[in-house]
Amino acid sequence: MPPKTRRLLGIPNVSHDGWGERSPSEGTLHRVGIDLSAFFVASHPDVDRVVRYCDVWRLRNTACWDAVSHLEGKRLDVVGFSRGEPQMVCEVETKSGDKTGTRGTVEKLE
């Protein structure tokens, strides 16, 4: 849904658990991809919490921090947690002419 329409309807521009904000410039296809990824991650039996738009700095107190600390200023599209520890990460990339976005996504998942 376009940002103007969300504002008119009074729909906030935040993820469902209030962690991260959606970007106003983010396309509908990307948002749908994130929602589908979140449903997929939530379907795994070892995942008890799913966060959309998770800022990496929020993972400081987890066992994976050493592996992801170099991404501190980044945001992950979907993270699935089990007992407070990240178990799965999903990034959604839609078709665009900008190759840097795709490279950045791959770097986050390496």
Secondary structure, DSSP 8 states (H G I E B T S, - for coil): --HHHHHHHT--SB-TTSSSB--TT--HHHHHHHHHHHHHHHTSTT--EEEEEEEGGGGTTSTTHHHHGGGTT-EEEEEEEETTEEEEEE------S-HHHHHHHHHHH-
